[in-house]
C-alpha cells in the first residue's frame, strides 16, 4: 500500500512538473514554446515580412494568454502592426528606411506619422518586460 501511494505521488509530481514547463497541454505555454525563436529574435530583422510575422505571433499568443497578461500581448501586436501601417502609408518598406535618398523624399507629415508609430512601439518596455516575466512564471520558459 505504501509503495502504491509513493508511485502515485511520484506520478502526480511528474505530471505537474511537465504541465508547468510547456508542452503540457496549456495552449498559452504551447504557443510561446512553439514561437520561442521568433520571440527571442524580435526586432533583429527589420523588414515588412519579419514585422508582419512578429505581429502575427504576438496576436496569436495573446489569444491564448491568461487575462492578467492578455492586454500586454495585444498591445505589443497592435504597436507592431502600427509600425507596418505607418510604413505602408509612406510607400516605403521597413527595410528601405536605411536608404537616406528615399527617406528624404518623404513629406513632413509622413515623417511625423512614422515617428509617432515608432515612438509608440518604443514605449512598450513595460509590456515587453511583463510578458517575459509572465512566460517565465507561467510556462517556465526564458525569453530574452
N, C-alpha and C positions, 0 to 999 in steps of 0.2 A: 504494500500500500504506500509506504514512504517512497519507494522507487517510482511508482506511477505519479505521485504528486511532484517529485523532483523533475521528471521528464516533462510533465505538463507545464510547470513553472518555467523551465528552460525553453520550451516551445513558445510560450506566451511572450517571454522576454525577447526571443529571437524575432518573432513576428513584429513586435512593437518596434524593435530597432530597425528592421527592414522598412517598415512603413514610414519611418521618420527620415529616411535618407534618400528619398526619391525612388521611383520605380516601384513604389508600393501601392499603386492604385490611387494616389491623390492626384487628380488632374492638374492642379496648380504646380505641384512639385515636379510632376512628369513633364509638363510643358517647359518649365525652367530648365530641367535637366536636358531635355531634347534640344533646347536652343542656347545652351551654355556657351558654346564657342561664339555664336553671334553676339550674345550679350557681352562677353569678355572682349570682343573686338569692336565694340560700338564706337563709331567715330573714326576708326582707323582709315576706312575707305570713304573718301568724300566725293561720292558720285550719286547721281539721282537714283540709280538702281540700288546701291547699298542703303541709302537712307529710306527708300521705299520698303526695302526688306526689314530694316530696323523698325520702322513704324508698324509693319505687319506683325512682326514678332511681339513687340510691346503690346499691341492691341489684343493679340491672341492670348497672351499670358494674362493680361488684365481681365479678360472674360472669365477666367478660372480663379482669379485671385480672391483671397478672403476679403470680406467687406472692409476690414481695417486698413487694407493697403491698396485696394482697387483704384481709388482716386489717384494715387501716385502713378500707377502703371498707365492709367488713362491719360493723365496729363503728359507723361513722357511721350506717349504715342501721338497725342494731339500736337505738341510743340514740334515734334519731328516732322509730322505731316505739314505743319505750318511753314517750316523752312522750305519744304518741297513746293508748296503752293506759291510762296513768295518768289521762288526761283522761276517757276513756270510762268508767272505773270511778267517777268522781265524778259523772257525768251532765252535766258541763259541757263545752261545746266550747271549744277553744283560744281562739277569738275572743270568748268570753264571760268570759274571765279579767279583762278590764278593768272588768267590772261588779262593783263592790265589794259591792253588795247580794247578788248571787248567790254570790260568794266567801265572804262572812260566814256563809252557810248551811252551808258545808262543815264536816264534823267535823274534830277534830284529827287523827284517823287518815288521813282523806282528804288533808288539807293536808300531812301528813308524807310520804305516798306521792307526791304531786305534787312536793314539794320534792326528794325523793330522785331522781325521774326527771329533773327539771330540772338538778340538780347533776351527775348522770351525763352528761347531754347537754352541759353547760357545761365539763366536764372533758376534752373531746376536742380541745383546741387542738393537741396534738402530732399527732394523726391528721389533722386538717384541714390543718395545715402540710405534713405528709408527702405527702398526695395532691396538693396544689398543686405542690409541688416535683417530684414524680414525673411529673405530667402535663406540666410544662414540659420536663423532661429527655427523657421517652419520646416525647411527642407534639408537642412544640414549640407547646403551647397554653398561653396565660397565663390563669390564673383569678385572681379577686380573692382 
